[in-house]
Amino acid sequence: MITRRISILIAVLILSFSGMSVHADTTVTNTSQTEAAGTGKEHSQKRVYTAKELCCMAQYYYKRTSRSGYYPPEAACKKLKDGSYQIVLRELVSKENEEKKYKNYARYTLKDDGSGKNEKSGKAIDLTRYSKVYTPEELCKLAQDYYYRMYDFYPPNADFKANKDGTYTICLYEVISDDEGTEHNATCGWLTVNVCGVGQDDMTLTPVDINP
């Protein structure tokens, strides 16, 4: 009788361990399938950029890849028949009798995903390797980080205002309470930057690049 009970107990334990192993294997398999499906979906979707975003990205791309490291102050954009964009990076050098003369730095032909070619060299380029388009909230965080790197103080608050030209003016500040308990904002800095994080310090009127 005791031997029979021991045999039954051993059989139950074997079945229990077998069931756990099968369940664990199934879980791993399902997770792998989910990850694979998610990865495929992610790669199948590409970011589409506007003409203004491509212009900002092209300017920053030139700064990052050229030997001079110069940031062309202007980008002229023309949409082509095939839906791509021709972007000329340039700088106004003179103006006589309403006639403007520019110095051209580069000419790119780009698709709306940021890929294309450098027309001068004929080489393929991808703007997304060197520049990124940020949301206003991301720009505020970058501005706070930039201020900390520059002045060793992290402004606890940041607000932004969208401008008509597509740039954002960011106010960095902290809230201070006086002896009477009244709160007021103490401004740390004002920055106006484009969607790629390049612009000027509005207090010192000097160029800034708030990218990390």
N, C-alpha and C positions, 0 to 999 in steps of 0.2 A: 504493500500500500504506500509506504514511504517512498519506495523507488519510483512508483508511478507518478506520485506528486512531484518528485524532483524532475522527472522527465518532462512533465507538463510545464513546469516553471521554466526550464531551460528553453523549451520550444517557444514560449511566450516572449522570453527575452530576445531570442534570435529574431523573431518576427518584428519586435519593436525596433531593434537596431537596424533591421533591413528597411523598415518604413522611414526612419529618420534619414538614412542615406539617400534614398530615392527623392525625398522631399528637398534635401539640400542640393542635389544635382539639378533638380527642376528649377530651383530658385536661381542658381548660377546661370543656367541656360537662358532663362527669361530675361535676366539682367543684361546679359551679353547681347541678346537680340534687340532690347530697347536701346542700348547704347549705340549699336550699329545703325539702327533706324534714325536715331537722333543725329548722328554724325553725318549721315547722307543728306538729311534735310538741311542741316546747317550749311553744308558746302554747296547745296543747290541754289541757295539764296545769295544774291549779291546786293550790296548797297548801291543805290542810285543817287547821284549827286546833282545838285542844281548848277546852273552856269556860274552863279556867284561863288558857290562853294568850290567849284573847280578852279576858279581864278585864284582864290585864296590859297588853295592847295598847291597850285602851280608856283605861286610866289615863294611859298615856304619850301617847296621841293628844290627850287633853284638855289635858295640860300643854303640848303643842306648839302647839295651836290656840287656846286660850283667851287672852283679854287678860291675865288675871292670871298666867298661867304656873304656876298652882298644880297640884300633883300630888295628886289625891284619894286619901286613904290606904286606902280600902276600895271594893271592887266586889262588888255582889250580883248573882248570875246566876240566871236562871230560863229553863228550856227550854220553848219554846212548842210547840203541837200541830203546827205546820208544819215543825218541826225547827230553826227559827231560835232565837236567844237574845235575851232581854231583859236588858240589863245596866244597873244603876243605880250611878252613881258617887256615893259619899257619905262622910260623916264623922260619927262618934259625938260628940254634943255634950253629952248628959247621960244619966244612968241613975238612975232612982228606982223603988224597990220592984220590981226586976227588969224594969221597963219602960224600954226604950231609945229615945232620941229622936235622930234623925239629921238632918243637913243634906244635902240632895241637890244635886249639882252638875250632873248630866246623866243622860239616859236614852236609851240606844241600842237599836235592834233590829238584830241582826246575823246574817248567814249565816256558815257555818263557814269561808268563804274570807276573812272580814274586811270584807266589803262590807255596807252596810245604810243606815240613815237615823238622823238625829238626831230623836227624837220631839218635841222642843220646837220646833225650827225647821222640821221636815219636809224638810230638805235631805238629799240623798244624801251618804254618807260612805264613805271607804275607809281603814281603819286602816293598811293596808300602806304607804300613802304617807308616814306619819310614824313608824311603829314597826316593829320587826323582832324576830322570835323567834330567839334565839341558842342554839347548842349549848353544853354546858359548856366544851368546848375553846375555842370562840370567846369565851366570857365570860372565860376565863383570859387570853387574848391582849388583850382589851379592858381588863382590869384592869391588866395590865402597862403598857399604853399610857397609861392614866389616871394611874397612879402616876408615870410619867415626866413627864407634863404638870404634875403637881402639885408634885413634889419634885426634878425634874431628875436623877433616877436611875432606870435601868431594871432592875427586879428580874429576874435571869436565870431564875428558876424560879417556877412557879405550880402549885399543886395545888388540887383542889376536892373538896368533900363535898356530896352531895345531901341536902337536908333534907326532912322529911315534908310541909312546907307548899308544896313545889314550888320553893323558893328554893335557891340554891347558896352555900356559904361557901367563899371562895377565900383561900388562904394564899399570899402573895407572899414569897419568901425568896431568899437566896443561900447557897451552900455555901462555908464558910471553913475553911482549914487552919491549925492552930496550929503553933508551932515544933517540936513533936514529930511533926508529920505527921498528927495526928488531925483528922478532918473533923467539922464540926457545922453545923447550919442556923442562920443568922441571920435572924430574921423581920423583914420590912420592913413588912408590913401584913396586916390581915384585913378582908375585905369580904364582906358577905352581900347578894346581889342576886337579883332575879327574872329570868325568862327574857328580859326586855326590857332588862336592865342597870341597873335602878333599885333602890336599897336603902339600906344604911347602912354607914358605916365603923365596924367593931366596936371599934376602938381609941379613936376619938374620939367615937363615938355620934352622928355627924352624918350627914345625908342625903347620898347620892352618886348621881350619874348618870354611868356610865362610857361612855356612848355617845360616839363621836368628834364 
